[in-house]
Amino acid sequence: MTEKAMPSDSSGTTVRRWASRVMRVALHLLVLGGLAVLGIWGHETGWQFQIQSAQPQQPNVTRYAETSRLKVHWVPRDVLAAKYCATHALYLCPCPGQEKSSHDLHTHAQGQPAPGHPDPFQTNAHGADADPPAWVGAILELESPGQLEGRTISTEIVTAQPFREVVHGYGRLSFFPADEAELRTPLFGTVWQRRKNPYEWVNAGEVIALIDSPELVRLKGEYLQAWIEHKTAKQKAESLAQAPVSHQEKQLAAAELTEANLRLRAAAETLISYGFPRPDPLPDTEDWTQVREGLCSLGLEDCGRELGDSPPASLLPLRAPFSGILVEFPVTVGQVVEQNALVCRLVNPARLLLVLSLPGEDAVRVRPGQRAVVHTEGSQKPEEGSVVWIEPVDNPDKAKVSVHLEVKNQQKIFKAGAWGEAEILVGEASQVLCVPKEALHRDGAAWCVFVVDHSSGEPPGGKRFQARMVRVGKSWGDRWPIVAGILPGERVVVQGSDVLWNELRHMLTSRSQQDGEGRERLATGETD
């Protein structure tokens, strides 16, 4: 009996074991199926519940959906198409029709800059044949501040302000090349007198030093000899002109006079090349002793009191070519100097040169003649400057470009060798609407701001914010100029604007998914 009952118990255990496994597998499949259904529903609906509201809709505004925080109203596409502004290439532009409005102060009705007012802004226009961005015209409604989980909404009134667009650059100041000179002696000699001291101001034309040069005595002697020969040749030619001599003798006398005249002019040009004024031309009433005395005092007229009536003929004056300061005077009285030796160095600090190294994208906006304001380390008062030269480059987008500025330094405050910061004025307008950088949001080529919507008759604080399409100019520090899309006096959202933008983009994603599901149902013939 016992041996026959054992197979029956073994088969029953096996059945129960298999039944338990089937139940566990079925339970797992049921759980996985439920999770799959939940995931498909969340993917198709964006994990959002559609809640119908009994509130009346605004004219030309379609209530489409709402998030867990905000309600969103959408302007129909046909209304947007009907309210396209061709003047500013914007949808829902607040300007009256397509006429010039107060927010585009330097623009004609055709969108071109007014004469005398170059448009300093970029034209990031939206093409008329392009579809409007999906967020244009959306109105976000905030029921209570608690909906933003502690984030606050702050607004700012848009007002017109003076606009200045500048390019910043840094560089080292140096003396202007045209205002820096090294005075060198043109002849061998000895330093006879130093009439100025180092770091002393010198006016243009003043004598800085006198060089005693024996070579100068020879040059003046050659001029005196040429003068005597010219005077003799002239007297001979005049006497033969009235004498009964042959024509050949008269021609020979005239040729000698011409040759003497050329030698006299050559001797005079030699003295002029060494800094002397031109000697008196052919003084007929003077004898050679008067000419010699004139040559001794030639170029030393302003030193007559110190040198006396008959100064040495060997004195060579070195004069300042322009007004400035002697920053270097390495020679001493009695020192022998070779020809072309450095005597002193003269600079004019009334204007300085500032060389900036600007990126290519900034250098393309700089033009010669543009004004600049220059600051230096340790100086509280800025000085004016102007762009004088821009280094040409092959690829301005990738290279550093050298820009040279002429800096006015009339008060002698700036020093050569100091570091300077320049602000080059590349754009200017009298009155321009501008908003903080935090209020702007970029979507491709389009820009968006949130404007407080008063269409529902709410107080100025407002709880409804319209996504407005605008045209912006180039960045102005922490503020951006608005070319079109906003009127003076309107309020834009500043603090909390990023929260509204994120909520709006989240709703756009959900709306796109719902539109795609509707198009799929129409294609398959499925209707509710």
PALOLUM-858220 format. One record per residue (C-alpha): x, y, z; residue in one letter. Coordinates in Angstrom, 1 decimal, padded with zeros to 4 digits. Layout:
! residues N
X, Y, Z, A
...
//
This chain:
! residues 528
000.0, 000.0, 000.0, M
002.8, 002.3, 000.9, T
004.8, 001.8, -002.3, E
001.6, 002.4, -004.5, K
000.8, 005.8, -002.7, A
004.2, 007.4, -003.4, M
003.8, 008.1, -007.1, P
000.4, 009.8, -006.5, S
002.0, 012.2, -003.9, D
004.9, 013.1, -006.3, S
002.6, 014.0, -009.2, S
000.5, 016.3, -007.0, G
003.5, 018.2, -005.8, T
004.6, 018.7, -009.3, T
001.2, 020.2, -010.4, V
001.2, 022.6, -007.4, R
004.7, 023.7, -008.2, R
003.8, 024.5, -011.9, W
000.6, 026.3, -010.8, A
002.6, 028.5, -008.5, S
005.0, 029.4, -011.3, R
002.3, 030.3, -013.7, V
000.6, 032.6, -011.1, M
003.9, 034.4, -010.5, R
004.5, 034.9, -014.2, V
001.0, 036.1, -014.8, A
001.3, 038.6, -011.9, L
004.6, 039.9, -013.4, H
003.1, 040.3, -016.8, L
000.1, 042.1, -015.3, L
002.4, 044.6, -013.5, V
004.5, 045.2, -016.6, L
001.5, 045.7, -018.7, G
000.1, 048.3, -016.4, G
003.4, 050.2, -016.3, L
003.5, 050.0, -020.1, A
000.0, 051.4, -020.4, V
000.8, 054.2, -017.9, L
004.0, 055.1, -019.8, G
002.2, 055.3, -023.2, I
-000.5, 057.5, -021.7, W
002.1, 059.8, -020.1, G
004.1, 060.1, -023.4, H
001.0, 060.9, -025.4, E
-000.5, 063.4, -022.9, T
002.7, 064.9, -021.6, G
001.6, 063.8, -018.1, W
-001.0, 066.6, -018.1, Q
-004.7, 066.5, -017.3, F
-007.0, 068.6, -019.5, Q
-009.2, 070.6, -017.2, I
-012.1, 072.5, -018.8, Q
-012.8, 076.0, -017.5, S
-016.0, 077.9, -017.5, A
-014.3, 081.3, -017.7, Q
-015.2, 083.4, -020.8, P
-012.5, 083.8, -023.5, Q
-011.0, 087.1, -024.6, Q
-011.8, 088.2, -028.2, P
-009.3, 086.7, -030.7, N
-007.8, 084.6, -027.9, V
-008.1, 080.8, -027.8, T
-007.9, 079.0, -024.4, R
-005.7, 076.0, -025.3, Y
-004.2, 074.5, -022.1, A
-002.7, 075.2, -018.8, E
000.2, 074.0, -016.7, T
000.3, 073.1, -013.1, S
001.3, 076.7, -012.4, R
000.0, 079.0, -015.1, L
-002.9, 079.2, -017.5, K
-001.9, 079.9, -021.1, V
-004.1, 081.5, -023.8, H
-003.1, 081.4, -027.5, W
-003.8, 083.9, -030.2, V
-005.2, 082.1, -033.4, P
-002.8, 081.8, -036.3, R
-005.1, 083.7, -038.6, D
-005.2, 086.6, -036.2, V
-001.4, 086.7, -036.1, L
-001.2, 086.6, -039.9, A
-003.7, 089.6, -040.1, A
-001.6, 091.6, -037.6, K
001.8, 091.3, -039.3, Y
003.7, 094.6, -039.4, C
005.7, 094.8, -042.7, A
007.5, 098.0, -041.5, T
009.2, 096.2, -038.6, H
008.8, 092.6, -039.8, A
007.0, 091.7, -036.5, L
003.8, 089.9, -035.6, Y
001.5, 091.8, -033.1, L
003.6, 094.9, -033.4, C
002.1, 097.7, -031.3, P
002.8, 100.4, -033.7, C
-000.2, 102.1, -035.4, P
-000.5, 100.4, -038.7, G
002.7, 100.5, -040.7, Q
003.5, 104.2, -040.0, E
006.5, 105.4, -038.0, K
006.0, 104.9, -034.3, S
007.7, 106.5, -031.3, S
009.8, 103.5, -030.5, H
011.7, 103.6, -033.8, D
013.2, 107.1, -033.4, L
015.6, 107.1, -036.3, H
013.8, 104.9, -038.9, T
011.6, 105.9, -041.8, H
008.3, 104.2, -042.6, A
010.2, 102.0, -045.1, Q
012.5, 100.8, -042.4, G
015.6, 102.8, -043.6, Q
017.7, 105.0, -041.4, P
016.8, 108.6, -041.5, A
019.3, 111.0, -043.1, P
022.0, 112.0, -040.7, G
021.1, 109.3, -038.2, H
023.0, 106.1, -039.1, P
021.2, 103.1, -037.7, D
023.6, 101.6, -035.1, P
021.4, 098.5, -034.6, F
021.5, 095.1, -036.2, Q
018.5, 094.2, -038.3, T
017.4, 090.8, -037.0, N
014.1, 091.0, -038.8, A
011.7, 088.1, -039.2, H
010.8, 087.4, -042.9, G
007.3, 088.2, -044.0, A
007.0, 084.8, -045.7, D
008.1, 082.9, -042.6, A
005.7, 081.4, -040.1, D
005.5, 083.2, -036.8, P
007.2, 081.5, -033.8, P
004.9, 079.3, -031.9, A
005.1, 081.4, -028.8, W
004.0, 084.7, -030.4, V
000.8, 086.1, -028.8, G
000.7, 083.6, -025.9, A
-000.8, 085.1, -022.8, I
000.3, 083.6, -019.5, L
-002.1, 084.1, -016.6, E
-000.9, 083.9, -013.0, L
-003.7, 083.4, -010.5, E
-001.5, 083.9, -007.4, S
002.2, 084.5, -006.6, P
002.3, 081.1, -004.8, G
002.1, 079.4, -008.1, Q
005.7, 080.1, -008.9, L
007.0, 078.2, -005.8, E
008.6, 081.3, -004.1, G
009.8, 083.0, -007.3, R
008.7, 086.6, -007.6, T
007.7, 088.6, -010.6, I
009.0, 092.2, -011.0, S
008.3, 094.5, -013.9, T
009.9, 097.6, -015.3, E
008.5, 100.5, -017.3, I
010.1, 100.9, -020.7, V
011.5, 104.4, -021.1, T
013.6, 106.1, -023.8, A
017.3, 106.7, -022.7, Q
020.4, 108.1, -024.4, P
022.3, 105.3, -026.2, F
026.0, 105.0, -026.6, R
027.7, 101.9, -028.0, E
031.4, 101.7, -027.2, V
034.3, 099.3, -027.8, V
036.7, 098.8, -025.0, H
040.4, 098.2, -025.4, G
043.6, 098.3, -023.3, Y
047.1, 099.3, -024.4, G
050.3, 101.2, -023.4, R
050.8, 104.9, -023.9, L
053.8, 106.1, -025.8, S
055.0, 109.4, -027.4, F
053.5, 110.2, -030.7, F
056.1, 109.4, -033.5, P
055.8, 112.9, -035.0, A
056.4, 114.5, -031.6, D
059.6, 112.7, -030.7, E
063.0, 113.8, -032.1, A
066.7, 113.0, -031.5, E
068.9, 116.1, -032.1, L
072.3, 115.1, -033.5, R
075.2, 117.3, -034.4, T
075.7, 117.4, -038.2, P
079.5, 118.3, -037.8, L
082.4, 117.3, -035.8, F
083.2, 119.7, -032.9, G
083.1, 120.5, -029.2, T
080.1, 121.3, -027.0, V
080.6, 125.1, -026.5, W
077.4, 125.8, -024.4, Q
074.3, 124.1, -023.1, R
071.5, 126.7, -023.1, R
068.8, 124.3, -021.7, K
068.7, 121.7, -019.0, N
067.2, 118.2, -018.9, P
063.4, 118.0, -018.3, Y
063.1, 121.7, -019.2, E
060.3, 122.9, -021.5, W
061.6, 124.2, -024.8, V
059.7, 126.3, -027.3, N
059.9, 125.6, -031.0, A
062.9, 127.3, -032.6, G
064.8, 127.9, -029.3, E
068.6, 127.2, -029.2, V
069.3, 124.1, -027.1, I
073.1, 123.9, -027.5, A
076.0, 125.5, -029.3, L
078.7, 123.4, -031.0, I
082.1, 124.8, -031.8, D
083.0, 123.2, -035.1, S
086.1, 124.0, -037.2, P
084.4, 122.6, -040.2, E
081.8, 125.3, -040.0, L
084.6, 128.0, -040.4, V
085.6, 126.3, -043.7, R
082.0, 126.3, -045.0, L
081.5, 130.0, -044.2, K
084.9, 130.8, -045.8, G
083.7, 129.0, -049.0, E
080.6, 131.1, -049.0, Y
082.6, 134.3, -048.5, L
085.0, 133.4, -051.3, Q
082.1, 132.6, -053.6, A
080.6, 136.0, -052.8, W
083.8, 137.8, -053.6, I
084.2, 135.9, -056.9, E
080.5, 136.6, -057.8, H
080.9, 140.3, -057.0, K
084.1, 140.5, -059.1, T
082.5, 138.7, -062.0, A
079.5, 140.9, -061.9, K
081.6, 144.1, -061.9, Q
083.6, 142.8, -064.9, K
080.5, 141.9, -066.9, A
078.9, 145.3, -066.3, E
082.1, 147.1, -067.3, S
082.6, 145.1, -070.5, L
078.9, 145.6, -071.4, A
079.6, 149.3, -072.1, Q
083.2, 148.9, -073.4, A
084.2, 148.6, -077.1, P
085.2, 145.0, -076.9, V
084.4, 142.0, -079.0, S
081.2, 140.1, -078.6, H
083.2, 137.0, -077.7, Q
084.7, 138.7, -074.6, E
081.3, 139.9, -073.5, K
079.9, 136.3, -073.7, Q
082.9, 135.0, -071.7, L
082.3, 137.6, -069.0, A
078.6, 136.6, -068.8, A
079.6, 132.9, -068.5, A
082.0, 133.7, -065.7, E
079.2, 135.6, -063.9, L
076.8, 132.6, -064.3, T
079.4, 130.2, -062.9, E
080.1, 132.5, -059.9, A
076.4, 132.8, -059.2, N
076.1, 129.0, -059.2, L
079.0, 128.6, -056.8, R
077.5, 131.3, -054.5, L
074.1, 129.5, -054.4, R
075.7, 126.2, -053.7, A
077.6, 127.6, -050.8, A
074.4, 129.2, -049.4, A
072.5, 125.9, -049.7, E
075.3, 124.1, -047.8, T
074.8, 126.5, -044.9, L
071.1, 126.1, -045.0, I
071.4, 122.3, -044.9, S
073.1, 122.6, -041.5, Y
070.2, 124.6, -040.0, G
071.3, 128.2, -040.8, F
069.0, 130.8, -042.4, P
069.7, 131.8, -046.0, R
072.4, 134.5, -046.1, P
071.5, 137.9, -047.5, D
071.3, 137.6, -051.3, P
074.1, 139.5, -053.1, L
074.5, 142.6, -050.9, P
075.9, 145.0, -053.5, D
076.5, 147.9, -051.2, T
078.6, 146.0, -048.6, E
082.2, 145.0, -048.8, D
083.5, 141.5, -047.9, W
084.2, 142.6, -044.2, T
080.5, 143.3, -043.7, Q
079.6, 140.0, -045.2, V
082.1, 138.2, -042.9, R
080.6, 139.8, -039.8, E
077.1, 138.8, -041.0, G
078.3, 135.2, -041.5, L
079.8, 135.1, -038.0, C
076.4, 136.1, -036.4, S
074.4, 134.0, -038.9, L
071.7, 132.0, -037.0, G
072.8, 133.5, -033.6, L
070.6, 136.6, -033.6, E
068.8, 135.6, -030.4, D
072.1, 134.9, -028.7, C
073.6, 138.3, -029.4, G
073.6, 139.7, -025.9, R
075.6, 136.7, -024.5, E
078.0, 136.3, -027.4, L
078.6, 140.0, -028.1, G
078.7, 141.9, -031.4, D
081.3, 139.6, -033.0, S
080.7, 135.9, -032.1, P
083.1, 133.2, -033.3, P
082.4, 132.0, -036.8, A
082.6, 128.4, -035.7, S
079.5, 128.3, -033.5, L
076.7, 125.9, -034.8, L
073.3, 126.3, -033.0, P
071.1, 123.3, -032.5, L
067.4, 124.4, -032.4, R
064.2, 122.7, -031.2, A
062.1, 121.6, -034.2, P
059.0, 121.7, -032.1, F
057.9, 122.6, -028.5, S
058.5, 119.9, -026.0, G
060.6, 118.6, -023.0, I
064.2, 117.5, -023.0, L
064.0, 114.0, -021.7, V
067.7, 113.1, -022.4, E
070.8, 115.4, -022.6, F
073.9, 113.1, -022.5, P
076.6, 115.6, -023.5, V
078.4, 118.1, -021.2, T
080.2, 121.4, -021.9, V
083.6, 120.9, -023.4, G
082.9, 117.3, -024.6, Q
084.1, 116.4, -028.1, V
081.3, 115.0, -030.2, V
081.6, 113.2, -033.5, E
079.5, 113.9, -036.5, Q
075.9, 112.6, -036.1, N
076.4, 112.2, -032.3, A
073.3, 112.3, -030.1, L
073.1, 115.7, -028.3, V
069.6, 115.5, -026.8, C
066.2, 113.9, -027.1, R
063.1, 116.1, -027.3, L
059.5, 114.9, -026.9, V
056.1, 116.7, -026.9, N
053.8, 115.2, -024.2, P
050.8, 117.3, -025.4, A
049.6, 114.3, -027.3, R
050.3, 110.6, -026.9, L
049.8, 107.4, -028.9, L
047.7, 104.5, -027.5, L
047.9, 101.2, -029.4, V
045.0, 098.8, -028.7, L
044.8, 095.2, -029.6, S
041.1, 094.5, -030.4, L
039.4, 091.3, -031.4, P
038.3, 091.2, -035.1, G
034.6, 091.4, -034.3, E
035.2, 094.7, -032.4, D
037.7, 096.1, -034.8, A
035.3, 095.9, -037.8, V
033.1, 098.5, -036.1, R
036.0, 101.0, -035.6, V
036.6, 103.7, -038.2, R
039.3, 106.4, -038.4, P
038.2, 109.6, -036.8, G
035.9, 108.1, -034.2, Q
036.0, 109.7, -030.8, R
037.3, 107.9, -027.7, A
037.6, 108.5, -024.0, V
040.9, 107.3, -022.4, V
041.5, 106.5, -018.7, H
044.9, 105.7, -017.2, T
046.0, 104.1, -014.0, E
046.3, 106.6, -011.2, G
044.5, 109.3, -013.1, S
040.9, 110.3, -012.2, Q
040.3, 112.7, -015.1, K
039.9, 111.1, -018.5, P
041.2, 112.6, -021.7, E
039.8, 112.7, -025.2, E
041.2, 110.8, -028.1, G
040.5, 109.8, -031.7, S
041.2, 106.8, -034.0, V
044.0, 107.7, -036.4, V
045.0, 104.3, -038.0, W
043.7, 100.7, -038.1, I
046.0, 097.9, -039.1, E
044.7, 096.0, -042.2, P
044.3, 092.3, -041.7, V
043.3, 089.4, -044.0, D
040.9, 087.8, -041.7, N
039.4, 090.2, -039.1, P
037.2, 087.4, -037.6, D
040.2, 085.5, -036.2, K
043.0, 088.0, -035.8, A
043.9, 090.6, -033.3, K
043.8, 094.0, -034.9, V
046.0, 096.9, -033.8, S
044.1, 100.2, -033.5, V
046.1, 103.5, -033.0, H
044.6, 106.3, -031.0, L
045.8, 109.9, -030.7, E
045.3, 111.0, -027.1, V
045.1, 114.7, -026.2, K
047.2, 115.4, -023.1, N
047.1, 119.2, -022.8, Q
047.3, 119.1, -019.0, Q
050.3, 116.8, -019.2, K
048.6, 114.4, -016.8, I
049.1, 111.2, -018.7, F
052.6, 109.7, -018.8, K
054.2, 107.7, -021.6, A
054.6, 104.0, -020.6, G
051.5, 103.9, -018.5, A
048.6, 101.5, -019.3, W
045.5, 103.1, -020.7, G
041.9, 102.0, -021.2, E
040.0, 103.4, -024.1, A
036.3, 103.5, -024.9, E
035.8, 104.1, -028.6, I
032.3, 105.5, -029.5, L
031.1, 103.4, -032.4, V
027.3, 104.2, -032.1, G
025.2, 106.9, -030.6, E
021.6, 107.9, -030.5, A
019.7, 110.6, -028.6, S
016.8, 108.5, -027.3, Q
016.4, 104.7, -027.5, V
014.1, 102.2, -025.7, L
016.1, 099.6, -023.8, C
015.3, 096.7, -021.4, V
017.5, 094.7, -019.0, P
019.2, 091.7, -020.4, K
017.2, 089.4, -018.1, E
014.0, 090.4, -019.8, A
015.1, 089.1, -023.2, L
014.8, 085.5, -024.5, H
016.2, 084.3, -027.8, R
014.5, 081.6, -030.0, D
016.7, 081.2, -033.1, G
016.6, 084.6, -035.0, A
013.6, 085.9, -033.0, A
013.6, 087.6, -029.6, W
010.9, 087.6, -027.0, C
009.9, 089.7, -024.0, V
006.9, 089.4, -021.6, F
004.8, 092.5, -021.5, V
002.1, 093.1, -018.9, V
-001.3, 092.6, -020.5, D
-004.0, 095.1, -019.5, H
-006.6, 093.9, -021.9, S
-008.6, 092.4, -019.0, S
-008.7, 095.7, -017.2, G
-006.4, 094.6, -014.4, E
-004.4, 097.0, -012.3, P
-000.9, 098.1, -013.4, P
000.8, 095.3, -011.5, G
-000.9, 092.8, -013.7, G
-001.2, 089.0, -013.6, K
-001.4, 088.4, -017.3, R
001.8, 088.5, -019.4, F
001.9, 088.5, -023.2, Q
004.9, 087.0, -025.1, A
005.8, 089.9, -027.4, R
008.1, 089.5, -030.5, M
010.7, 092.3, -030.6, V
013.7, 093.5, -032.6, R
016.8, 094.2, -030.6, V
020.1, 096.0, -031.2, G
023.6, 095.2, -030.2, K
024.3, 094.6, -026.5, S
024.8, 097.7, -024.4, W
026.4, 096.3, -021.3, G
023.6, 094.8, -019.1, D
020.9, 096.5, -021.2, R
019.8, 095.9, -024.8, W
018.2, 098.5, -027.1, P
014.8, 097.7, -028.6, I
014.4, 098.7, -032.2, V
010.7, 097.7, -032.5, A
008.0, 095.8, -030.8, G
007.5, 097.8, -027.6, I
006.0, 101.2, -026.9, L
007.2, 103.7, -024.3, P
005.4, 103.3, -021.0, G
004.7, 099.6, -021.4, E
005.9, 097.2, -018.6, R
008.1, 094.3, -019.2, V
008.9, 091.4, -016.9, V
012.4, 091.4, -015.5, V
012.7, 089.2, -012.5, Q
010.9, 085.9, -013.0, G
011.0, 086.3, -016.8, S
013.0, 083.0, -017.1, D
010.2, 081.1, -015.2, V
007.6, 082.4, -017.6, L
009.8, 081.4, -020.6, W
010.4, 077.9, -019.2, N
006.7, 077.4, -018.6, E
005.8, 078.6, -022.1, L
008.3, 076.3, -023.7, R
007.0, 073.4, -021.7, H
003.5, 074.2, -022.9, M
004.7, 074.4, -026.5, L
006.1, 070.9, -026.2, T
002.8, 069.6, -024.9, S
000.8, 071.4, -027.6, R
003.1, 070.0, -030.3, S
002.5, 066.5, -029.1, Q
-001.3, 067.0, -029.0, Q
-001.4, 068.5, -032.5, D
000.6, 065.5, -033.7, G
-001.9, 063.1, -032.2, E
-004.8, 064.9, -033.8, G
-003.2, 064.8, -037.2, R
-002.5, 061.1, -036.8, E
-006.2, 060.5, -036.0, R
-007.4, 062.4, -039.0, L
-005.0, 060.4, -041.2, A
-006.2, 057.0, -039.9, T
-009.9, 058.0, -040.0, G
-010.3, 057.7, -036.2, E
-012.7, 060.3, -034.6, T
-014.2, 060.6, -031.2, D
//
